[in-house]
Amino acid sequence: MQQEPISMAVIARIHTDFPTKFGIPRQSGLVDALEATVIFEPDYRIPEAVRGLEEFSHIWLLWQFSASKGWSPTVRPPRLGGNQRLGVFATRSPFRPNPIGLSSVRLTAVEHHPTLGPVLHVAGADLMDGTPILDIKPYIPYGDCHPDATGGFTDRRARQVLEVTLEEPWRSLVPPNRLEALTGVLAQDPRPSYQHDPKRVYGLGFAGLDVRFTVDGERLTVVEIVKEENGERTEQ
């Protein structure tokens, strides 16, 4: 029997410091210092729609993998080094029949903006700037938290946290309110899991900066930071 397509409305978009997918933490909550705002689309800028939401410390964001196309029944999880295939439904891969993501984030404030309506300020999001939000739900500890849960293959792979070296003159180019977030993102090792060349220079777009770095063993070293304006590098 042929399935009927389901239409879903984009109710909001999230605004983050990530202009591209590269460098985004692989799960939400890994870098709590990351700040973002959720701005509703005009049809949903209704204060009554978020009444009571400020009483919750965390929320769920259901969102669309807008930068991924098509699906595959098997994928190569980065946590397994990109060398082993698993079923797509056993992973958080974006290459799904319905490209829907799910992230729990900390709700830091509900702002009632005079023109944008209710604006949600959140922390720890793992989303690219402009990602469409399909739904928002409160995180309920007694139902959403399972202390005895097992994590499948993720339990068998230790999560590596790198030591970050960010020295002058590059350090002074990072806005003070973004420094903790940037170092937290870099410590999560943004590289593809299968790349280990210590001489390779990687580039990360973050908060209007082009951050260049190398990784040798467990140490990540920032080798250059260039400010960007309108998506273009601006030499200092």
DARATA-V366232 format. One record per residue. N is the residue number from 1. RES is the residue in three letters. OMEGA is omega as a letter, one per 40 degrees, with the letter a starting at -180 (NA if undefined). Layout:
# DARATA-V366232
N | RES | OMEGA
N | RES | OMEGA
This chain:
# DARATA-V366232
1 | MET | a
2 | GLN | a
3 | GLN | i
4 | GLU | i
5 | PRO | i
6 | ILE | i
7 | SER | i
8 | MET | a
9 | ALA | i
10 | VAL | a
11 | ILE | a
12 | ALA | i
13 | ARG | i
14 | ILE | i
15 | HIS | a
16 | THR | i
17 | ASP | a
18 | PHE | i
19 | PRO | i
20 | THR | a
21 | LYS | a
22 | PHE | i
23 | GLY | i
24 | ILE | i
25 | PRO | a
26 | ARG | i
27 | GLN | i
28 | SER | i
29 | GLY | a
30 | LEU | i
31 | VAL | a
32 | ASP | a
33 | ALA | i
34 | LEU | i
35 | GLU | i
36 | ALA | i
37 | THR | i
38 | VAL | a
39 | ILE | a
40 | PHE | i
41 | GLU | a
42 | PRO | a
43 | ASP | a
44 | TYR | i
45 | ARG | a
46 | ILE | a
47 | PRO | a
48 | GLU | a
49 | ALA | i
50 | VAL | a
51 | ARG | a
52 | GLY | a
53 | LEU | a
54 | GLU | i
55 | GLU | a
56 | PHE | i
57 | SER | a
58 | HIS | i
59 | ILE | i
60 | TRP | i
61 | LEU | i
62 | LEU | a
63 | TRP | a
64 | GLN | i
65 | PHE | a
66 | SER | a
67 | ALA | a
68 | SER | a
69 | LYS | i
70 | GLY | a
71 | TRP | i
72 | SER | i
73 | PRO | i
74 | THR | a
75 | VAL | i
76 | ARG | a
77 | PRO | i
78 | PRO | a
79 | ARG | i
80 | LEU | i
81 | GLY | i
82 | GLY | a
83 | ASN | a
84 | GLN | a
85 | ARG | i
86 | LEU | i
87 | GLY | a
88 | VAL | a
89 | PHE | i
90 | ALA | a
91 | THR | i
92 | ARG | a
93 | SER | i
94 | PRO | a
95 | PHE | a
96 | ARG | i
97 | PRO | i
98 | ASN | a
99 | PRO | a
100 | ILE | i
101 | GLY | a
102 | LEU | a
103 | SER | i
104 | SER | a
105 | VAL | i
106 | ARG | i
107 | LEU | a
108 | THR | i
109 | ALA | i
110 | VAL | a
111 | GLU | i
112 | HIS | a
113 | HIS | a
114 | PRO | a
115 | THR | a
116 | LEU | a
117 | GLY | a
118 | PRO | i
119 | VAL | a
120 | LEU | i
121 | HIS | a
122 | VAL | i
123 | ALA | i
124 | GLY | a
125 | ALA | i
126 | ASP | a
127 | LEU | i
128 | MET | i
129 | ASP | i
130 | GLY | a
131 | THR | i
132 | PRO | i
133 | ILE | a
134 | LEU | i
135 | ASP | i
136 | ILE | a
137 | LYS | i
138 | PRO | i
139 | TYR | a
140 | ILE | a
141 | PRO | a
142 | TYR | a
143 | GLY | a
144 | ASP | a
145 | CYS | a
146 | HIS | a
147 | PRO | a
148 | ASP | a
149 | ALA | i
150 | THR | a
151 | GLY | i
152 | GLY | a
153 | PHE | a
154 | THR | i
155 | ASP | a
156 | ARG | a
157 | ARG | i
158 | ALA | i
159 | ARG | a
160 | GLN | i
161 | VAL | a
162 | LEU | i
163 | GLU | a
164 | VAL | i
165 | THR | a
166 | LEU | a
167 | GLU | i
168 | GLU | e
169 | PRO | a
170 | TRP | a
171 | ARG | a
172 | SER | i
173 | LEU | a
174 | VAL | i
175 | PRO | a
176 | PRO | a
177 | ASN | i
178 | ARG | a
179 | LEU | a
180 | GLU | i
181 | ALA | a
182 | LEU | i
183 | THR | i
184 | GLY | i
185 | VAL | a
186 | LEU | a
187 | ALA | i
188 | GLN | i
189 | ASP | a
190 | PRO | a
191 | ARG | i
192 | PRO | a
193 | SER | a
194 | TYR | a
195 | GLN | a
196 | HIS | a
197 | ASP | a
198 | PRO | a
199 | LYS | a
200 | ARG | i
201 | VAL | a
202 | TYR | i
203 | GLY | a
204 | LEU | i
205 | GLY | a
206 | PHE | i
207 | ALA | i
208 | GLY | i
209 | LEU | i
210 | ASP | a
211 | VAL | a
212 | ARG | a
213 | PHE | i
214 | THR | i
215 | VAL | i
216 | ASP | a
217 | GLY | a
218 | GLU | i
219 | ARG | i
220 | LEU | a
221 | THR | i
222 | VAL | a
223 | VAL | i
224 | GLU | i
225 | ILE | i
226 | VAL | i
227 | LYS | i
228 | GLU | i
229 | GLU | a
230 | ASN | i
231 | GLY | a
232 | GLU | i
233 | ARG | i
234 | THR | a
235 | GLU | a
236 | GLN | NA
